[in-house]
Amino acid sequence: MRNKHHAQLQPLQTLDFKDKKDKLLHDEIVRVQKELIKKQGEIDQHANDKRSLTKLNREFDILKHELDDLLKTLFYLGNNDSLIPLIKEMYETN
């Protein structure tokens, strides 16, 4: 069952690349996203090595959490992030 309490959608946040704070936030999001892509490649390469996968998955989860925090900052979500349904939940069948 889908969560009936949806956050009111806000307009997309635009970045002002002349603003140092916005530029730094953007650059940090890009950096973490690139690290996540690289880490996923490493996970794929070590698919049959449980010891390596444990470490790589932990590192991936840390990066994912870091990206989530940056996106919360970008979109001013705070604790309201949990109110936004995941796409997979929106299209799930019971």
C-alpha beads as a LAMMPS data file, in Angstrom:
LAMMPS data file: protein, C-alpha beads

94 atoms
93 bonds

1 atom types
1 bond types

-500.0 500.0 xlo xhi
-500.0 500.0 ylo yhi
-500.0 500.0 zlo zhi

Masses

1 110.0

Atoms # bond

1 1 1 0.000 0.000 0.000
2 1 1 1.344 3.376 -0.925
3 1 1 2.034 6.002 1.664
4 1 1 -0.982 8.334 1.705
5 1 1 1.006 11.196 3.201
6 1 1 2.834 12.766 0.282
7 1 1 4.919 15.877 0.644
8 1 1 3.717 18.764 -1.456
9 1 1 5.945 18.892 -4.511
10 1 1 8.196 21.887 -4.648
11 1 1 9.568 23.456 -7.812
12 1 1 12.977 22.146 -8.794
13 1 1 15.818 23.973 -7.162
14 1 1 17.928 25.881 -9.660
15 1 1 21.601 26.416 -9.052
16 1 1 23.335 29.727 -9.548
17 1 1 26.814 28.757 -10.712
18 1 1 28.018 32.289 -9.944
19 1 1 27.183 31.609 -6.289
20 1 1 30.155 29.806 -4.697
21 1 1 27.918 27.849 -2.315
22 1 1 25.709 26.533 -5.143
23 1 1 28.755 25.707 -7.282
24 1 1 30.419 23.818 -4.418
25 1 1 27.235 21.867 -3.713
26 1 1 26.914 20.954 -7.392
27 1 1 30.547 19.895 -7.619
28 1 1 30.232 17.734 -4.507
29 1 1 27.096 16.012 -5.854
30 1 1 28.884 15.307 -9.142
31 1 1 31.951 13.980 -7.309
32 1 1 29.933 11.585 -5.162
33 1 1 27.835 10.427 -8.132
34 1 1 31.009 9.636 -10.100
35 1 1 32.402 7.735 -7.103
36 1 1 29.159 5.744 -6.864
37 1 1 29.381 4.785 -10.546
38 1 1 33.019 3.747 -10.110
39 1 1 32.199 1.787 -6.949
40 1 1 29.357 -0.040 -8.741
41 1 1 31.820 -1.033 -11.449
42 1 1 34.139 -2.443 -8.786
43 1 1 31.208 -4.322 -7.235
44 1 1 30.354 -5.802 -10.632
45 1 1 33.992 -6.874 -11.175
46 1 1 34.117 -8.651 -7.802
47 1 1 30.731 -10.350 -8.040
48 1 1 32.208 -13.745 -7.079
49 1 1 34.416 -12.507 -4.227
50 1 1 32.359 -12.282 -1.027
51 1 1 35.155 -10.720 1.022
52 1 1 35.659 -7.902 -1.481
53 1 1 31.905 -7.464 -1.962
54 1 1 31.344 -6.918 1.747
55 1 1 33.832 -4.048 1.805
56 1 1 32.715 -2.591 -1.535
57 1 1 29.015 -2.710 -0.625
58 1 1 29.743 -0.955 2.669
59 1 1 31.683 1.761 0.807
60 1 1 28.836 2.077 -1.716
61 1 1 26.284 2.479 1.085
62 1 1 28.381 5.209 2.710
63 1 1 28.612 7.087 -0.591
64 1 1 24.874 6.642 -1.216
65 1 1 24.109 8.102 2.203
66 1 1 26.445 11.012 1.468
67 1 1 24.656 11.657 -1.839
68 1 1 21.257 11.478 -0.140
69 1 1 22.375 14.092 2.382
70 1 1 23.655 16.378 -0.378
71 1 1 20.380 16.058 -2.293
72 1 1 18.396 16.823 0.854
73 1 1 20.473 19.973 1.184
74 1 1 19.958 20.895 -2.462
75 1 1 16.192 20.457 -2.327
76 1 1 15.750 21.632 1.289
77 1 1 14.057 18.332 2.135
78 1 1 15.209 17.881 5.708
79 1 1 13.185 15.100 7.319
80 1 1 10.447 15.361 4.665
81 1 1 12.482 13.159 2.321
82 1 1 10.842 10.053 3.774
83 1 1 7.417 11.377 2.762
84 1 1 8.273 11.278 -0.935
85 1 1 7.391 7.851 -2.357
86 1 1 9.935 5.874 -4.323
87 1 1 9.081 5.378 -7.984
88 1 1 9.066 1.603 -7.515
89 1 1 6.465 2.031 -4.751
90 1 1 4.281 4.166 -6.996
91 1 1 4.098 1.468 -9.664
92 1 1 4.027 -1.555 -7.357
93 1 1 1.095 -3.907 -7.650
94 1 1 -0.432 -5.577 -4.621

Bonds

1 1 1 2
2 1 2 3
3 1 3 4
4 1 4 5
5 1 5 6
6 1 6 7
7 1 7 8
8 1 8 9
9 1 9 10
10 1 10 11
11 1 11 12
12 1 12 13
13 1 13 14
14 1 14 15
15 1 15 16
16 1 16 17
17 1 17 18
18 1 18 19
19 1 19 20
20 1 20 21
21 1 21 22
22 1 22 23
23 1 23 24
24 1 24 25
25 1 25 26
26 1 26 27
27 1 27 28
28 1 28 29
29 1 29 30
30 1 30 31
31 1 31 32
32 1 32 33
33 1 33 34
34 1 34 35
35 1 35 36
36 1 36 37
37 1 37 38
38 1 38 39
39 1 39 40
40 1 40 41
41 1 41 42
42 1 42 43
43 1 43 44
44 1 44 45
45 1 45 46
46 1 46 47
47 1 47 48
48 1 48 49
49 1 49 50
50 1 50 51
51 1 51 52
52 1 52 53
53 1 53 54
54 1 54 55
55 1 55 56
56 1 56 57
57 1 57 58
58 1 58 59
59 1 59 60
60 1 60 61
61 1 61 62
62 1 62 63
63 1 63 64
64 1 64 65
65 1 65 66
66 1 66 67
67 1 67 68
68 1 68 69
69 1 69 70
70 1 70 71
71 1 71 72
72 1 72 73
73 1 73 74
74 1 74 75
75 1 75 76
76 1 76 77
77 1 77 78
78 1 78 79
79 1 79 80
80 1 80 81
81 1 81 82
82 1 82 83
83 1 83 84
84 1 84 85
85 1 85 86
86 1 86 87
87 1 87 88
88 1 88 89
89 1 89 90
90 1 90 91
91 1 91 92
92 1 92 93
93 1 93 94
